[in-house]
Amino acid sequence: MPRGTVESARACMARRRRNARGTGLCCTCCKEKPASGRVTCARCNAAALERKKRKRTRDRETASFRQIVVAHEAAGDRARAHHLFDDAAQHYHEALSVAAIAPDDRLRLVEKLGSVSLLSENPTAVTPWRDRMLDAYLGDSKTAEKAIETLLQTARQRWIDSKTPEGIPLCERAIRVAEVHGLDRLCKVATLRLVTHLKALGRFDDAVQYLGNLGEIDNRDDLSVRISYHFERGWVTAMLGKISEAYEDFERAVHFAKEDTDLYRITTVLGDYGTAAIALGDIERGKTLYEQALLVVRRNHMGWLIPQLCMGYASILARMGHYAKAHGYLLEALSSEAHVPIVEERFAAIGIPLALHLHNNATLIKCTRPAAIKLAFGSHESGRAGQVAAAFARLYAAQGQRHKARALLHQALEIINYVDDSIDFPIAVAQYGSLVDVPRARTLLEARVRLPSAHVAEACMALFDAFIEQRTRKTERMQQIAVEAAERFDRLHWYAYGDLARSLVPSVHPIASVPRGAHKKPFSDSMLALTEREQQVAELVLQGYTNREIAERLAIREHTVEKHVSSIMSRFGIHSRYLLANVFPEHSA
């Protein structure tokens, strides 16, 4: 109602009440005469009492609802403090579900739910609340910082939900909001998040340009900016084959991340550093980094990241030929209740090839998730689409459906623009793809071979060519190239791929009978993943010494020995000191 109309109505009512008093009528309804000594009639008095009664009831309900909100929030805070992120998310969600929650309480609880959901088994729980809050933040210039943070959180959620391209406009909008309000730190944070999405989509030139636009990042910058900058620059330089520069930046990112309290950030840095190291031909370094990341997520009960990293570690073990141990980590991942799109993709990409190799039909059924194809292709990421396509192509070929394998690999070629993250893809094309697609797949490998530190790509190129020679029935040439591929993969400790190359060579050939004693080497080298003191403790444990005897020999406290033993067992995912003999068979007595 227009302001003038409201004021006119109020003035009219005031005149009516003055007139009512002058004529002895009720000053509320202006119709009936009140009892002697009163100014309102009995009906109006009763209505006023009823209104007061309803108000008291509403106040009691509001207070009761407020107590429920406070109780759930306090319980969520306690759970979060103990790293029980799923419990915390449940409590915050219950608090947000209360009907009469105050606006300020809602904003605060949505922020808390967002922080714990990322580390829970269901990171999508906050999405509907976050989308609602984003509109409120963007509509108020005073909440520009909150708006930027929410935009970036939403962009990250798009990546988890296999919708990576949708994150780019969100990051760009966050940059614009930060520039308009002069928020330099958040502008850098948003730019770095944009770089994350660009490199995931293989747009490395654009990523390099945005990194260059940031200028010099030094100790005057926020810790989170320094971590993200060196992490992103390390990844981009790794994909360009610049190994020394990549390692230098990754090491700086790890150093800064260890000073940070953000568990997700340190886990991401360690895991992606490991992935980059493997792509650069250093699978031992990658394995050690994954072990560290896995230790962090297990100790802190970090929801969906546990199965995610378990499967990443299983993939490393499988490449090194340790199928039984890899299967154990895969089963641990399958026991999780996390149902996240990116995890669904990993189950298919890693679980299907492993189950096929082990002829384990039960595991194969659990890992065959057709929805993973749509999710991976929807991400438009070369690594995700290539891994899933290669896994399903292998499955279709095993089922005698080679036409489906060819069609799937052809479709994936439209997405994939680099192969560092999906080295299995070109090999799958060579084995099962259409010969029409072979030149395009080989071009992807050639592009990587032309860059520095191309040992993995060179080995894969040899295996790729060997499979093509097999398909064109050039047996002698196939055997020559397969021998080269086996030797290259053995030097990289990719023994599973070396075996695949050996399968193309007659059993009478010397390379076909090379003993696989190297299988034990990676786990012997696992001792190098421990600190010097942990190595000393592990060797004494393997010799049968008790904690007290170890403490006496090393001149340290028994409690310190217990901590070292616990750390060693956690790092290698075992629950008994006696199982260390399986991890270090060559060190055991």
Long-range contacts (C-beta under 8 A, 24 or more apart in sequence): 61-100, 62-100, 65-98, 65-99, 65-100, 65-101, 66-100, 66-102, 68-95, 68-98, 69-95, 69-98, 69-101, 69-105, 69-109, 72-98, 73-105, 73-109, 73-112, 76-112, 76-116, 77-112, 80-112, 80-115, 80-116, 83-119, 83-263, 83-299, 83-300, 83-301, 83-302, 84-301, 85-116, 85-117, 85-119, 85-120, 85-301, 85-302, 85-303, 86-120, 86-121, 86-122, 86-301, 86-303, 88-112, 88-116, 88-120, 89-113, 89-116, 89-117, 89-120, 89-122, 89-125, 89-126, 92-116, 93-125, 96-129, 106-133, 107-133, 107-136, 114-150, 114-153, 118-153, 118-156, 118-264, 119-263, 119-264, 119-300, 119-302, 119-303, 119-305, 120-303, 120-304, 121-303, 121-304, 121-336, 121-337, 121-338, 121-339, 121-340, 122-303, 122-304, 122-338, 122-339, 122-340, 123-157, 123-160, 123-303, 123-304, 123-340, 124-157, 124-160, 124-161, 124-340, 127-154, 127-157, 130-154, 130-157, 138-177, 141-181, 144-177, 144-178, 144-180, 144-181, 144-183, 145-183, 145-186, 147-174, 147-177, 148-174, 148-177, 148-178, 148-183, 148-186, 148-189, 148-190, 149-186, 151-177, 151-190, 152-189, 152-190, 152-193, 155-193, 155-197, 156-193, 159-196, 159-197, 159-200, 159-342, 159-379, 160-340, 160-341, 160-342, 161-341, 161-342, 162-341, 162-342, 162-345, 162-375, 162-376, 162-378, 162-379, 162-384, 163-378, 163-379, 164-197, 164-200, 164-201, 164-379, 164-380, 164-381, 165-197, 165-201, 165-380, 167-193, 167-197, 168-194, 168-197, 168-198, 168-201, 171-197, 185-221, 185-222, 185-225, 188-214, 188-217, 188-221, 188-222, 188-225, 188-229, 189-222, 189-224, 189-225, 189-228, 192-225, 192-228, 192-229, 192-232, 193-228, 195-232, 195-236, 196-228, 196-232, 199-232, 199-235, 199-236, 199-239, 200-379, 200-381, 200-383, 201-380, 201-381, 201-382, 202-381, 202-382, 202-417, 202-418, 204-236, 204-239, 204-240, 204-418, 207-232, 207-236, 208-236, 211-236, 223-256, 223-259, 223-260, 224-260, 224-262, 224-265, 226-252, 226-256, 227-253, 227-256, 227-257, 227-260, 227-265, 227-269, 228-253, 228-265, 230-256, 231-257, 231-268, 231-269, 231-272, 231-273, 234-273, 234-276, 235-272, 235-276, 238-276, 238-277, 238-279, 238-280, 238-420, 239-276, 239-279, 239-418, 239-420, 240-451, 240-452, 241-280, 241-448, 241-451, 241-452, 241-453, 241-454, 242-452, 242-453, 243-280, 243-452, 243-453, 246-276, 246-280, 247-277, 250-276, 263-296, 263-300, 263-302, 264-302, 264-305, 266-296, 267-293, 267-296, 267-297, 267-302, 267-305, 267-309, 270-296, 271-309, 271-312, 274-312, 274-316, 275-312, 275-421, 278-316, 278-319, 278-456, 279-420, 279-421, 279-423, 279-456, 280-453, 280-455, 280-456, 281-453, 281-455, 281-456, 281-492, 283-316, 283-319, 283-320, 283-492, 283-493, 283-494, 283-522, 284-493, 284-522, 284-525, 284-528, 286-316, 287-313, 287-316, 287-317, 287-320, 287-522, 287-526, 287-529, 288-526, 288-528, 288-529, 290-316, 291-526, 291-529, 291-571, 291-572, 292-571, 294-573, 295-570, 295-571, 298-570, 298-573, 299-570, 303-338, 304-336, 304-338, 304-340, 304-343, 306-332, 306-333, 306-336, 306-338, 307-332, 307-333, 307-334, 307-336, 307-338, 307-343, 307-346, 308-333, 308-340, 308-342, 308-343, 308-346, 311-343, 311-346, 311-347, 311-350, 311-351, 312-346, 312-350, 314-350, 314-354, 315-350, 318-350, 318-353, 318-354, 318-357, 318-496, 319-494, 319-495, 319-496, 319-497, 320-493, 320-494, 320-495, 320-496, 320-519, 320-522, 321-495, 321-496, 321-499, 321-516, 321-519, 322-519, 322-522, 322-523, 323-354, 323-357, 323-358, 323-496, 326-354, 327-354, 327-358, 327-360, 327-363, 328-573, 329-573, 330-354, 330-363, 330-367, 331-363, 332-573, 334-363, 334-366, 334-367, 341-375, 342-375, 342-379, 342-384, 344-369, 344-371, 344-372, 344-375, 345-372, 345-375, 345-376, 345-379, 345-384, 345-387, 345-388, 347-372, 348-372, 348-373, 348-376, 348-388, 348-391, 348-392, 349-376, 349-384, 349-387, 349-388, 349-390, 349-391, 350-387, 350-391, 351-391, 352-391, 352-392, 352-394, 352-395, 353-390, 353-391, 353-394, 353-424, 356-394, 356-395, 356-398, 357-496, 364-395, 368-395, 373-408, 377-411, 377-412, 377-415, 380-415, 381-415, 381-421, 382-415, 382-416, 382-417, 382-418, 382-419, 382-421, 382-422, 383-420, 383-421, 383-422, 384-421, 384-422, 385-412, 385-415, 385-416, 385-422, 386-412, 386-416, 386-419, 386-421, 386-422, 386-424, 386-425, 387-421, 387-422, 387-424, 387-425, 389-425, 389-428, 390-422, 390-424, 390-425, 390-427, 390-428, 391-424, 393-428, 393-431, 393-432, 393-433, 394-428, 394-431, 394-432, 396-432, 397-431, 397-432, 402-432, 405-432, 405-433, 406-432, 406-433, 406-434, 406-437, 409-433, 409-434, 409-437, 410-434, 410-437, 413-437, 413-440, 413-441, 416-444, 417-444, 418-444, 418-447, 418-448, 419-444, 419-445, 419-448, 419-457, 419-460, 420-448, 423-456, 423-457, 423-460, 426-460, 426-464, 427-460, 427-463, 427-464, 427-467, 429-464, 430-463, 430-464, 430-465, 430-467, 430-468, 430-471, 431-467, 435-471, 438-468, 455-488, 455-491, 455-492, 456-492, 456-494, 458-488, 459-485, 459-488, 459-489, 459-492, 459-494, 459-497, 460-497, 462-488, 462-501, 463-489, 463-497, 463-500, 463-501, 466-501, 466-504, 467-504, 470-504, 478-504, 479-504, 479-505, 479-506, 479-509, 483-509, 483-511, 486-511, 486-514, 487-511, 490-514, 490-518, 493-518, 493-521, 493-522, 495-519, 520-585, 520-586, 523-583, 523-584, 523-585, 524-584, 524-586, 524-587, 526-572, 526-583, 526-584, 527-584, 527-587, 529-571, 530-568, 530-571, 533-564, 534-564, 534-567, 534-568, 537-561, 537-564, 537-565, 537-568, 538-568, 538-580, 538-584, 538-587, 539-587, 541-565, 541-568, 541-577, 541-580, 542-580, 542-581, 542-584, 542-587, 542-588, 542-589, 543-588, 543-589, 544-589
